[in-house]
Amino acid sequence: MKATVIVRLKREVLDVQGRAVERALGTLGFEGVRDVRIGKLIEIELGDQAAGPELEERLRRMCDELLANPVTEDYELRLG
Amino acid sequence: MKATVIVRLKREVLDVQGRAVERALGTLGFEGVRDVRIGKLIEIELGDQAAGPELEERLRRMCDELLANPVTEDYELRLG
């Protein structure tokens, strides 16, 4: 079983790294880039644990306690 | 048009950050986590540019020139 957690900065938080990439792309000659946001993709290998509400609950706790900062970030959980 | 670039460390490259998260999850009492890999999710807003091979080619060049390090990272491109 594999779980994927996508962690994104909340919309209202300035993405400094994204802004720098946006500017660098312009400098390199890539036009038409309106916005760049950079998030994290966390891939967790869980071995032979069965999917289900209990596993999902554990993964949510992992996100809340360690993987995402609830003040500045949102996360999205994908199982399987 | 929105493009998403997923940048992952190559399999053979040690993921130090992932290893630290794996260990921290164990310390917090989450058992059964076999492996954690941490990548980047880059979301690029391209305005009203039309999809097609030309746009894809431009995005590949962005990845090769700026977004991914070809020595240590692989990337995956998703359009739309």
Backbone of each chain as nested JSON, in Angstrom:
{
  "chains": [
    {"id": "A", "residues": [
      {"number": 1, "name": "MET", "atoms": {"N": [0.839, -1.197, 0.0], "CA": [0.0, 0.0, 0.0], "C": [0.876, 1.249, 0.0]}},
      {"number": 2, "name": "LYS", "atoms": {"N": [0.549, 2.155, -0.89], "CA": [1.305, 3.396, -0.967], "C": [0.368, 4.577, -0.737]}},
      {"number": 3, "name": "ALA", "atoms": {"N": [0.82, 5.545, 0.023], "CA": [0.026, 6.759, 0.22], "C": [0.805, 7.945, -0.325]}},
      {"number": 4, "name": "THR", "atoms": {"N": [0.09, 8.862, -0.919], "CA": [0.723, 10.08, -1.417], "C": [0.074, 11.28, -0.739]}},
      {"number": 5, "name": "VAL", "atoms": {"N": [0.897, 12.13, -0.182], "CA": [0.386, 13.35, 0.447], "C": [0.911, 14.539, -0.345]}},
      {"number": 6, "name": "ILE", "atoms": {"N": [-0.003, 15.375, -0.8], "CA": [0.394, 16.602, -1.478], "C": [0.193, 17.755, -0.507]}},
      {"number": 7, "name": "VAL", "atoms": {"N": [1.257, 18.476, -0.248], "CA": [1.188, 19.606, 0.682], "C": [1.391, 20.889, -0.115]}},
      {"number": 8, "name": "ARG", "atoms": {"N": [0.394, 21.764, -0.041], "CA": [0.477, 23.038, -0.77], "C": [0.376, 24.199, 0.209]}},
      {"number": 9, "name": "LEU", "atoms": {"N": [1.063, 25.28, -0.095], "CA": [0.862, 26.512, 0.663], "C": [-0.566, 26.978, 0.445]}},
      {"number": 10, "name": "LYS", "atoms": {"N": [-1.21, 27.508, 1.48], "CA": [-2.545, 28.07, 1.318], "C": [-2.489, 29.211, 0.309]}},
      {"number": 11, "name": "ARG", "atoms": {"N": [-3.583, 29.394, -0.4], "CA": [-3.678, 30.429, -1.443], "C": [-3.236, 31.817, -0.946]}},
      {"number": 12, "name": "GLU", "atoms": {"N": [-3.628, 32.13, 0.289], "CA": [-3.375, 33.487, 0.792], "C": [-1.947, 33.668, 1.294]}},
      {"number": 13, "name": "VAL", "atoms": {"N": [-1.14, 32.589, 1.265], "CA": [0.256, 32.695, 1.714], "C": [1.15, 32.953, 0.497]}},
      {"number": 14, "name": "LEU", "atoms": {"N": [1.999, 33.958, 0.604], "CA": [2.912, 34.285, -0.499], "C": [3.896, 33.14, -0.702]}},
      {"number": 15, "name": "ASP", "atoms": {"N": [3.978, 32.659, -1.943], "CA": [4.903, 31.567, -2.258], "C": [6.201, 32.178, -2.79]}},
      {"number": 16, "name": "VAL", "atoms": {"N": [7.136, 32.398, -1.893], "CA": [8.363, 33.108, -2.249], "C": [9.182, 32.306, -3.264]}},
      {"number": 17, "name": "GLN", "atoms": {"N": [9.273, 30.989, -3.033], "CA": [10.039, 30.123, -3.933], "C": [9.38, 30.106, -5.329]}},
      {"number": 18, "name": "GLY", "atoms": {"N": [8.051, 30.02, -5.322], "CA": [7.315, 30.028, -6.597], "C": [7.532, 31.329, -7.349]}},
      {"number": 19, "name": "ARG", "atoms": {"N": [7.521, 32.441, -6.604], "CA": [7.722, 33.744, -7.218], "C": [9.117, 33.837, -7.845]}},
      {"number": 20, "name": "ALA", "atoms": {"N": [10.115, 33.272, -7.149], "CA": [11.489, 33.292, -7.668], "C": [11.592, 32.471, -8.954]}},
      {"number": 21, "name": "VAL", "atoms": {"N": [10.923, 31.317, -8.974], "CA": [10.947, 30.462, -10.172], "C": [10.265, 31.183, -11.333]}},
      {"number": 22, "name": "GLU", "atoms": {"N": [9.136, 31.834, -11.031], "CA": [8.387, 32.577, -12.054], "C": [9.292, 33.636, -12.699]}},
      {"number": 23, "name": "ARG", "atoms": {"N": [10.019, 34.347, -11.859], "CA": [10.903, 35.4, -12.347], "C": [12.057, 34.806, -13.164]}},
      {"number": 24, "name": "ALA", "atoms": {"N": [12.607, 33.695, -12.659], "CA": [13.734, 33.059, -13.357], "C": [13.294, 32.547, -14.734]}},
      {"number": 25, "name": "LEU", "atoms": {"N": [12.069, 32.025, -14.806], "CA": [11.576, 31.542, -16.104], "C": [11.476, 32.7, -17.092]}},
      {"number": 26, "name": "GLY", "atoms": {"N": [11.016, 33.848, -16.605], "CA": [10.955, 35.036, -17.457], "C": [12.338, 35.429, -17.955]}},
      {"number": 27, "name": "THR", "atoms": {"N": [13.307, 35.413, -17.05], "CA": [14.684, 35.77, -17.398], "C": [15.246, 34.811, -18.45]}},
      {"number": 28, "name": "LEU", "atoms": {"N": [14.855, 33.553, -18.371], "CA": [15.341, 32.548, -19.329], "C": [14.594, 32.62, -20.666]}},
      {"number": 29, "name": "GLY", "atoms": {"N": [13.621, 33.521, -20.757], "CA": [12.936, 33.716, -22.029], "C": [11.618, 32.982, -22.164]}},
      {"number": 30, "name": "PHE", "atoms": {"N": [11.138, 32.365, -21.095], "CA": [9.851, 31.684, -21.167], "C": [8.756, 32.691, -20.828]}},
      {"number": 31, "name": "GLU", "atoms": {"N": [7.982, 33.063, -21.84], "CA": [6.942, 34.062, -21.614], "C": [5.591, 33.416, -21.306]}},
      {"number": 32, "name": "GLY", "atoms": {"N": [4.694, 34.23, -20.748], "CA": [3.317, 33.775, -20.547], "C": [3.09, 32.98, -19.28]}},
      {"number": 33, "name": "VAL", "atoms": {"N": [4.095, 32.905, -18.412], "CA": [3.897, 32.21, -17.144], "C": [3.246, 33.185, -16.166]}},
      {"number": 34, "name": "ARG", "atoms": {"N": [2.014, 32.867, -15.73], "CA": [1.239, 33.786, -14.897], "C": [1.503, 33.599, -13.405]}},
      {"number": 35, "name": "ASP", "atoms": {"N": [1.709, 32.355, -13.03], "CA": [1.841, 32.083, -11.599], "C": [2.533, 30.735, -11.422]}},
      {"number": 36, "name": "VAL", "atoms": {"N": [3.37, 30.637, -10.405], "CA": [4.019, 29.363, -10.082], "C": [3.849, 29.119, -8.587]}},
      {"number": 37, "name": "ARG", "atoms": {"N": [3.368, 27.939, -8.225], "CA": [3.236, 27.568, -6.813], "C": [4.008, 26.271, -6.615]}},
      {"number": 38, "name": "ILE", "atoms": {"N": [4.768, 26.209, -5.539], "CA": [5.585, 25.025, -5.304], "C": [5.155, 24.33, -4.02]}},
      {"number": 39, "name": "GLY", "atoms": {"N": [4.784, 23.077, -4.164], "CA": [4.358, 22.297, -3.009], "C": [5.231, 21.072, -2.831]}},
      {"number": 40, "name": "LYS", "atoms": {"N": [4.847, 20.23, -1.868], "CA": [5.604, 19.007, -1.616], "C": [4.773, 17.792, -1.988]}},
      {"number": 41, "name": "LEU", "atoms": {"N": [5.454, 16.782, -2.504], "CA": [4.806, 15.516, -2.809], "C": [5.494, 14.47, -1.937]}},
      {"number": 42, "name": "ILE", "atoms": {"N": [4.759, 13.957, -0.959], "CA": [5.354, 13.01, -0.013], "C": [4.799, 11.62, -0.293]}},
      {"number": 43, "name": "GLU", "atoms": {"N": [5.668, 10.7, -0.676], "CA": [5.234, 9.341, -1.004], "C": [5.637, 8.394, 0.125]}},
      {"number": 44, "name": "ILE", "atoms": {"N": [4.636, 7.733, 0.706], "CA": [4.855, 6.894, 1.883], "C": [4.554, 5.437, 1.547]}},
      {"number": 45, "name": "GLU", "atoms": {"N": [5.556, 4.592, 1.698], "CA": [5.375, 3.15, 1.447], "C": [4.978, 2.501, 2.765]}},
      {"number": 46, "name": "LEU", "atoms": {"N": [3.797, 1.867, 2.765], "CA": [3.238, 1.35, 4.016], "C": [3.269, -0.165, 4.111]}},
      {"number": 47, "name": "GLY", "atoms": {"N": [3.961, -0.84, 3.198], "CA": [4.02, -2.298, 3.251], "C": [2.66, -2.91, 2.963]}},
      {"number": 48, "name": "ASP", "atoms": {"N": [2.292, -3.978, 3.692], "CA": [1.069, -4.705, 3.363], "C": [-0.117, -4.314, 4.236]}},
      {"number": 49, "name": "GLN", "atoms": {"N": [-0.137, -3.067, 4.699], "CA": [-1.292, -2.619, 5.485], "C": [-2.526, -2.468, 4.602]}},
      {"number": 50, "name": "ALA", "atoms": {"N": [-3.675, -2.856, 5.151], "CA": [-4.911, -2.805, 4.377], "C": [-5.478, -1.391, 4.347]}},
      {"number": 51, "name": "ALA", "atoms": {"N": [-6.015, -1.032, 3.181], "CA": [-6.661, 0.272, 3.063], "C": [-7.938, 0.263, 3.892]}},
      {"number": 52, "name": "GLY", "atoms": {"N": [-8.426, 1.425, 4.207], "CA": [-9.665, 1.496, 4.988], "C": [-9.676, 2.75, 5.819]}},
      {"number": 53, "name": "PRO", "atoms": {"N": [-10.792, 3.006, 6.481], "CA": [-10.922, 4.239, 7.254], "C": [-9.882, 4.367, 8.373]}},
      {"number": 54, "name": "GLU", "atoms": {"N": [-9.446, 3.227, 8.929], "CA": [-8.491, 3.291, 10.029], "C": [-7.134, 3.798, 9.529]}},
      {"number": 55, "name": "LEU", "atoms": {"N": [-6.692, 3.25, 8.386], "CA": [-5.417, 3.69, 7.806], "C": [-5.5, 5.162, 7.407]}},
      {"number": 56, "name": "GLU", "atoms": {"N": [-6.632, 5.53, 6.827], "CA": [-6.803, 6.916, 6.402], "C": [-6.73, 7.855, 7.61]}},
      {"number": 57, "name": "GLU", "atoms": {"N": [-7.332, 7.43, 8.699], "CA": [-7.31, 8.217, 9.933], "C": [-5.861, 8.378, 10.432]}},
      {"number": 58, "name": "ARG", "atoms": {"N": [-5.085, 7.294, 10.369], "CA": [-3.677, 7.365, 10.795], "C": [-2.898, 8.336, 9.917]}},
      {"number": 59, "name": "LEU", "atoms": {"N": [-3.166, 8.254, 8.607], "CA": [-2.443, 9.14, 7.689], "C": [-2.803, 10.61, 7.942]}},
      {"number": 60, "name": "ARG", "atoms": {"N": [-4.065, 10.845, 8.246], "CA": [-4.47, 12.23, 8.546], "C": [-3.75, 12.735, 9.798]}},
      {"number": 61, "name": "ARG", "atoms": {"N": [-3.594, 11.851, 10.775], "CA": [-2.885, 12.272, 11.979], "C": [-1.421, 12.562, 11.67]}},
      {"number": 62, "name": "MET", "atoms": {"N": [-0.798, 11.724, 10.784], "CA": [0.593, 11.992, 10.37], "C": [0.697, 13.39, 9.766]}},
      {"number": 63, "name": "CYS", "atoms": {"N": [-0.273, 13.724, 8.905], "CA": [-0.246, 15.036, 8.247], "C": [-0.403, 16.146, 9.281]}},
      {"number": 64, "name": "ASP", "atoms": {"N": [-1.379, 15.98, 10.17], "CA": [-1.662, 17.027, 11.152], "C": [-0.51, 17.22, 12.135]}},
      {"number": 65, "name": "GLU", "atoms": {"N": [0.157, 16.107, 12.48], "CA": [1.191, 16.195, 13.516], "C": [2.581, 16.484, 12.97]}},
      {"number": 66, "name": "LEU", "atoms": {"N": [2.844, 16.121, 11.703], "CA": [4.214, 16.261, 11.208], "C": [4.358, 16.795, 9.777]}},
      {"number": 67, "name": "LEU", "atoms": {"N": [3.532, 16.285, 8.867], "CA": [3.845, 16.533, 7.454], "C": [3.428, 17.91, 6.943]}},
      {"number": 68, "name": "ALA", "atoms": {"N": [2.356, 18.453, 7.499], "CA": [1.898, 19.761, 7.022], "C": [1.795, 20.723, 8.194]}},
      {"number": 69, "name": "ASN", "atoms": {"N": [2.001, 21.974, 7.901], "CA": [1.832, 23.034, 8.898], "C": [0.42, 23.616, 8.716]}},
      {"number": 70, "name": "PRO", "atoms": {"N": [-0.491, 23.335, 9.645], "CA": [-1.894, 23.73, 9.448], "C": [-2.106, 25.238, 9.345]}},
      {"number": 71, "name": "VAL", "atoms": {"N": [-1.156, 26.014, 9.807], "CA": [-1.309, 27.476, 9.739], "C": [-1.101, 27.979, 8.31]}},
      {"number": 72, "name": "THR", "atoms": {"N": [-0.118, 27.392, 7.619], "CA": [0.243, 27.936, 6.302], "C": [-0.037, 26.975, 5.145]}},
      {"number": 73, "name": "GLU", "atoms": {"N": [-0.331, 25.718, 5.457], "CA": [-0.439, 24.722, 4.386], "C": [-1.745, 23.93, 4.417]}},
      {"number": 74, "name": "ASP", "atoms": {"N": [-2.162, 23.477, 3.242], "CA": [-3.256, 22.518, 3.108], "C": [-2.664, 21.21, 2.602]}},
      {"number": 75, "name": "TYR", "atoms": {"N": [-3.339, 20.108, 2.878], "CA": [-2.846, 18.859, 2.288], "C": [-3.968, 18.059, 1.655]}},
      {"number": 76, "name": "GLU", "atoms": {"N": [-3.539, 17.172, 0.767], "CA": [-4.462, 16.309, 0.039], "C": [-3.881, 14.908, 0.151]}},
      {"number": 77, "name": "LEU", "atoms": {"N": [-4.75, 13.942, 0.456], "CA": [-4.303, 12.584, 0.734], "C": [-4.791, 11.66, -0.376]}},
      {"number": 78, "name": "ARG", "atoms": {"N": [-3.876, 10.839, -0.921], "CA": [-4.293, 9.846, -1.924], "C": [-3.785, 8.478, -1.513]}},
      {"number": 79, "name": "LEU", "atoms": {"N": [-4.666, 7.509, -1.524], "CA": [-4.289, 6.158, -1.116], "C": [-4.233, 5.224, -2.32]}},
      {"number": 80, "name": "GLY", "atoms": {"N": [-3.218, 4.321, -2.326], "CA": [-3.18, 3.28, -3.35], "C": [-2.364, 3.663, -4.545]}}
    ]},
    {"id": "B", "residues": [
      {"number": 1, "name": "MET", "atoms": {"N": [-4.792, 27.408, -19.056], "CA": [-4.034, 26.157, -19.097], "C": [-3.111, 26.069, -17.879]}},
      {"number": 2, "name": "LYS", "atoms": {"N": [-3.165, 24.923, -17.236], "CA": [-2.306, 24.726, -16.072], "C": [-1.394, 23.527, -16.325]}},
      {"number": 3, "name": "ALA", "atoms": {"N": [-0.139, 23.664, -15.947], "CA": [0.785, 22.538, -16.056], "C": [1.265, 22.165, -14.659]}},
      {"number": 4, "name": "THR", "atoms": {"N": [1.416, 20.885, -14.444], "CA": [1.942, 20.412, -13.168], "C": [3.207, 19.61, -13.437]}},
      {"number": 5, "name": "VAL", "atoms": {"N": [4.263, 19.964, -12.732], "CA": [5.52, 19.23, -12.861], "C": [5.811, 18.557, -11.523]}},
      {"number": 6, "name": "ILE", "atoms": {"N": [6.004, 17.255, -11.561], "CA": [6.386, 16.529, -10.352], "C": [7.866, 16.204, -10.464]}},
      {"number": 7, "name": "VAL", "atoms": {"N": [8.633, 16.663, -9.5], "CA": [10.076, 16.418, -9.508], "C": [10.398, 15.465, -8.36]}},
      {"number": 8, "name": "ARG", "atoms": {"N": [10.983, 14.318, -8.706], "CA": [11.343, 13.331, -7.681], "C": [12.844, 13.076, -7.709]}},
      {"number": 9, "name": "LEU", "atoms": {"N": [13.424, 12.796, -6.555], "CA": [14.807, 12.334, -6.521], "C": [14.878, 10.991, -7.225]}},
      {"number": 10, "name": "LYS", "atoms": {"N": [15.936, 10.747, -7.967], "CA": [16.114, 9.431, -8.603], "C": [16.184, 8.364, -7.516]}},
      {"number": 11, "name": "ARG", "atoms": {"N": [15.729, 7.171, -7.834], "CA": [15.673, 6.057, -6.882], "C": [17.018, 5.818, -6.185]}},
      {"number": 12, "name": "GLU", "atoms": {"N": [18.095, 5.945, -6.964], "CA": [19.416, 5.613, -6.419], "C": [20.009, 6.73, -5.558]}},
      {"number": 13, "name": "VAL", "atoms": {"N": [19.311, 7.858, -5.475], "CA": [19.798, 8.961, -4.656], "C": [19.175, 8.871, -3.269]}},
      {"number": 14, "name": "LEU", "atoms": {"N": [19.998, 8.948, -2.247], "CA": [19.496, 8.892, -0.867], "C": [18.632, 10.114, -0.572]}},
      {"number": 15, "name": "ASP", "atoms": {"N": [17.412, 9.873, -0.097], "CA": [16.502, 10.965, 0.227], "C": [16.632, 11.271, 1.726]}},
      {"number": 16, "name": "VAL", "atoms": {"N": [17.507, 12.197, 2.038], "CA": [17.828, 12.5, 3.437], "C": [16.603, 13.041, 4.174]}},
      {"number": 17, "name": "GLN", "atoms": {"N": [15.872, 13.941, 3.501], "CA": [14.682, 14.537, 4.113], "C": [13.613, 13.457, 4.355]}},
      {"number": 18, "name": "GLY", "atoms": {"N": [13.453, 12.584, 3.36], "CA": [12.488, 11.483, 3.496], "C": [12.867, 10.561, 4.648]}},
      {"number": 19, "name": "ARG", "atoms": {"N": [14.161, 10.276, 4.779], "CA": [14.644, 9.411, 5.843], "C": [14.362, 10.039, 7.216]}},
      {"number": 20, "name": "ALA", "atoms": {"N": [14.538, 11.355, 7.303], "CA": [14.281, 12.057, 8.566], "C": [12.795, 11.996, 8.926]}},
      {"number": 21, "name": "VAL", "atoms": {"N": [11.931, 12.174, 7.919], "CA": [10.483, 12.106, 8.165], "C": [10.094, 10.694, 8.602]}},
      {"number": 22, "name": "GLU", "atoms": {"N": [10.676, 9.693, 7.934], "CA": [10.405, 8.281, 8.269], "C": [10.731, 8.036, 9.746]}},
      {"number": 23, "name": "ARG", "atoms": {"N": [11.894, 8.509, 10.173], "CA": [12.323, 8.308, 11.545], "C": [11.408, 9.071, 12.511]}},
      {"number": 24, "name": "ALA", "atoms": {"N": [11.047, 10.301, 12.147], "CA": [10.186, 11.111, 13.014], "C": [8.811, 10.455, 13.167]}},
      {"number": 25, "name": "LEU", "atoms": {"N": [8.289, 9.876, 12.098], "CA": [6.984, 9.2, 12.188], "C": [7.075, 8.027, 13.164]}},
      {"number": 26, "name": "GLY", "atoms": {"N": [8.187, 7.29, 13.106], "CA": [8.397, 6.192, 14.054], "C": [8.416, 6.694, 15.491]}},
      {"number": 27, "name": "THR", "atoms": {"N": [9.123, 7.797, 15.709], "CA": [9.218, 8.389, 17.044], "C": [7.845, 8.828, 17.548]}},
      {"number": 28, "name": "LEU", "atoms": {"N": [6.993, 9.293, 16.631], "CA": [5.652, 9.744, 17.023], "C": [4.685, 8.567, 17.224]}},
      {"number": 29, "name": "GLY", "atoms": {"N": [5.171, 7.346, 16.968], "CA": [4.342, 6.172, 17.224], "C": [3.627, 5.61, 16.007]}},
      {"number": 30, "name": "PHE", "atoms": {"N": [3.944, 6.129, 14.821], "CA": [3.331, 5.574, 13.613], "C": [4.182, 4.418, 13.122]}},
      {"number": 31, "name": "GLU", "atoms": {"N": [3.652, 3.211, 13.269], "CA": [4.429, 2.031, 12.874], "C": [4.115, 1.595, 11.453]}},
      {"number": 32, "name": "GLY", "atoms": {"N": [5.007, 0.79, 10.887], "CA": [4.739, 0.184, 9.584], "C": [5.088, 1.056, 8.399]}},
      {"number": 33, "name": "VAL", "atoms": {"N": [5.733, 2.197, 8.64], "CA": [6.144, 3.035, 7.51], "C": [7.472, 2.487, 6.985]}},
      {"number": 34, "name": "ARG", "atoms": {"N": [7.478, 2.016, 5.736], "CA": [8.663, 1.361, 5.173], "C": [9.624, 2.33, 4.517]}},
      {"number": 35, "name": "ASP", "atoms": {"N": [9.051, 3.335, 3.872], "CA": [9.903, 4.235, 3.098], "C": [9.154, 5.548, 2.877]}},
      {"number": 36, "name": "VAL", "atoms": {"N": [9.873, 6.649, 2.915], "CA": [9.272, 7.958, 2.617], "C": [10.172, 8.668, 1.611]}},
      {"number": 37, "name": "ARG", "atoms": {"N": [9.575, 9.157, 0.54], "CA": [10.328, 9.936, -0.454], "C": [9.634, 11.279, -0.607]}},
      {"number": 38, "name": "ILE", "atoms": {"N": [10.42, 12.335, -0.648], "CA": [9.831, 13.669, -0.74], "C": [10.243, 14.355, -2.038]}},
      {"number": 39, "name": "GLY", "atoms": {"N": [9.246, 14.718, -2.809], "CA": [9.503, 15.396, -4.071], "C": [8.845, 16.759, -4.104]}},
      {"number": 40, "name": "LYS", "atoms": {"N": [8.943, 17.408, -5.257], "CA": [8.337, 18.731, -5.408], "C": [7.156, 18.66, -6.374]}},
      {"number": 41, "name": "LEU", "atoms": {"N": [6.146, 19.448, -6.085], "CA": [5.0, 19.568, -6.982], "C": [4.956, 21.027, -7.433]}},
      {"number": 42, "name": "ILE", "atoms": {"N": [5.248, 21.251, -8.7], "CA": [5.319, 22.624, -9.207], "C": [4.109, 22.884, -10.101]}},
      {"number": 43, "name": "GLU", "atoms": {"N": [3.269, 23.829, -9.7], "CA": [2.062, 24.126, -10.478], "C": [2.245, 25.45, -11.205]}},
      {"number": 44, "name": "ILE", "atoms": {"N": [2.134, 25.385, -12.531], "CA": [2.419, 26.552, -13.366], "C": [1.149, 27.007, -14.079]}},
      {"number": 45, "name": "GLU", "atoms": {"N": [0.738, 28.243, -13.835], "CA": [-0.434, 28.803, -14.502], "C": [0.022, 29.505, -15.78]}},
      {"number": 46, "name": "LEU", "atoms": {"N": [-0.509, 29.036, -16.915], "CA": [-0.006, 29.517, -18.201], "C": [-0.995, 30.417, -18.935]}},
      {"number": 47, "name": "GLY", "atoms": {"N": [-2.056, 30.833, -18.259], "CA": [-3.021, 31.711, -18.925], "C": [-3.735, 30.972, -20.037]}},
      {"number": 48, "name": "ASP", "atoms": {"N": [-3.97, 31.673, -21.167], "CA": [-4.798, 31.069, -22.215], "C": [-3.984, 30.426, -23.338]}},
      {"number": 49, "name": "GLN", "atoms": {"N": [-2.807, 29.945, -23.011], "CA": [-2.014, 29.277, -24.039], "C": [-2.646, 27.93, -24.414]}},
      {"number": 50, "name": "ALA", "atoms": {"N": [-2.592, 27.598, -25.705], "CA": [-3.21, 26.357, -26.177], "C": [-2.288, 25.169, -25.913]}},
      {"number": 51, "name": "ALA", "atoms": {"N": [-2.909, 24.061, -25.532], "CA": [-2.132, 22.833, -25.334], "C": [-1.635, 22.348, -26.694]}},
      {"number": 52, "name": "GLY", "atoms": {"N": [-0.637, 21.503, -26.686], "CA": [-0.128, 20.979, -27.939], "C": [1.337, 20.649, -27.801]}},
      {"number": 53, "name": "PRO", "atoms": {"N": [1.914, 20.051, -28.82], "CA": [3.308, 19.621, -28.739], "C": [4.282, 20.78, -28.512]}},
      {"number": 54, "name": "GLU", "atoms": {"N": [3.927, 21.972, -29.013], "CA": [4.833, 23.114, -28.861], "C": [4.925, 23.544, -27.393]}},
      {"number": 55, "name": "LEU", "atoms": {"N": [3.754, 23.616, -26.734], "CA": [3.729, 23.99, -25.318], "C": [4.453, 22.935, -24.489]}},
      {"number": 56, "name": "GLU", "atoms": {"N": [4.222, 21.671, -24.834], "CA": [4.861, 20.589, -24.088], "C": [6.388, 20.677, -24.215]}},
      {"number": 57, "name": "GLU", "atoms": {"N": [6.827, 20.989, -25.417], "CA": [8.257, 21.14, -25.672], "C": [8.831, 22.283, -24.821]}},
      {"number": 58, "name": "ARG", "atoms": {"N": [8.088, 23.397, -24.73], "CA": [8.544, 24.53, -23.907], "C": [8.633, 24.133, -22.438]}},
      {"number": 59, "name": "LEU", "atoms": {"N": [7.62, 23.392, -21.978], "CA": [7.617, 22.969, -20.581], "C": [8.783, 22.022, -20.294]}},
      {"number": 60, "name": "ARG", "atoms": {"N": [9.087, 21.146, -21.252], "CA": [10.226, 20.24, -21.065], "C": [11.53, 21.022, -20.948]}},
      {"number": 61, "name": "ARG", "atoms": {"N": [11.623, 22.073, -21.743], "CA": [12.838, 22.892, -21.671], "C": [12.926, 23.612, -20.325]}},
      {"number": 62, "name": "MET", "atoms": {"N": [11.763, 24.088, -19.817], "CA": [11.756, 24.715, -18.48], "C": [12.287, 23.731, -17.437]}},
      {"number": 63, "name": "CYS", "atoms": {"N": [11.82, 22.483, -17.53], "CA": [12.258, 21.467, -16.565], "C": [13.749, 21.221, -16.695]}},
      {"number": 64, "name": "ASP", "atoms": {"N": [14.205, 21.054, -17.952], "CA": [15.613, 20.725, -18.175], "C": [16.538, 21.873, -17.763]}},
      {"number": 65, "name": "GLU", "atoms": {"N": [16.07, 23.098, -17.976], "CA": [16.954, 24.247, -17.726], "C": [16.857, 24.8, -16.31]}},
      {"number": 66, "name": "LEU", "atoms": {"N": [15.712, 24.587, -15.646], "CA": [15.551, 25.234, -14.338], "C": [14.912, 24.387, -13.24]}},
      {"number": 67, "name": "LEU", "atoms": {"N": [13.836, 23.679, -13.59], "CA": [13.013, 23.097, -12.521], "C": [13.559, 21.807, -11.922]}},
      {"number": 68, "name": "ALA", "atoms": {"N": [14.281, 21.021, -12.726], "CA": [14.806, 19.76, -12.21], "C": [16.308, 19.687, -12.438]}},
      {"number": 69, "name": "ASN", "atoms": {"N": [16.983, 18.994, -11.554], "CA": [18.417, 18.753, -11.717], "C": [18.582, 17.371, -12.36]}},
      {"number": 70, "name": "PRO", "atoms": {"N": [18.992, 17.329, -13.635], "CA": [19.017, 16.051, -14.354], "C": [19.964, 15.011, -13.758]}},
      {"number": 71, "name": "VAL", "atoms": {"N": [20.904, 15.45, -12.947], "CA": [21.85, 14.5, -12.347], "C": [21.186, 13.697, -11.223]}},
      {"number": 72, "name": "THR", "atoms": {"N": [20.35, 14.377, -10.435], "CA": [19.804, 13.721, -9.237], "C": [18.283, 13.541, -9.281]}},
      {"number": 73, "name": "GLU", "atoms": {"N": [17.622, 14.174, -10.251], "CA": [16.153, 14.163, -10.235], "C": [15.537, 13.714, -11.568]}},
      {"number": 74, "name": "ASP", "atoms": {"N": [14.343, 13.135, -11.445], "CA": [13.506, 12.852, -12.608], "C": [12.28, 13.751, -12.53]}},
      {"number": 75, "name": "TYR", "atoms": {"N": [11.664, 14.019, -13.668], "CA": [10.418, 14.784, -13.592], "C": [9.325, 14.164, -14.444]}},
      {"number": 76, "name": "GLU", "atoms": {"N": [8.115, 14.539, -14.073], "CA": [6.923, 14.046, -14.759], "C": [6.086, 15.275, -15.063]}},
      {"number": 77, "name": "LEU", "atoms": {"N": [5.571, 15.341, -16.279], "CA": [4.86, 16.535, -16.733], "C": [3.39, 16.206, -16.95]}},
      {"number": 78, "name": "ARG", "atoms": {"N": [2.502, 17.043, -16.388], "CA": [1.066, 16.843, -16.619], "C": [0.451, 18.144, -17.089]}},
      {"number": 79, "name": "LEU", "atoms": {"N": [-0.294, 18.054, -18.171], "CA": [-0.901, 19.264, -18.743], "C": [-2.406, 19.272, -18.525]}},
      {"number": 80, "name": "GLY", "atoms": {"N": [-2.938, 20.458, -18.213], "CA": [-4.412, 20.573, -18.124], "C": [-4.933, 20.442, -16.716]}}
    ]}
  ]
}
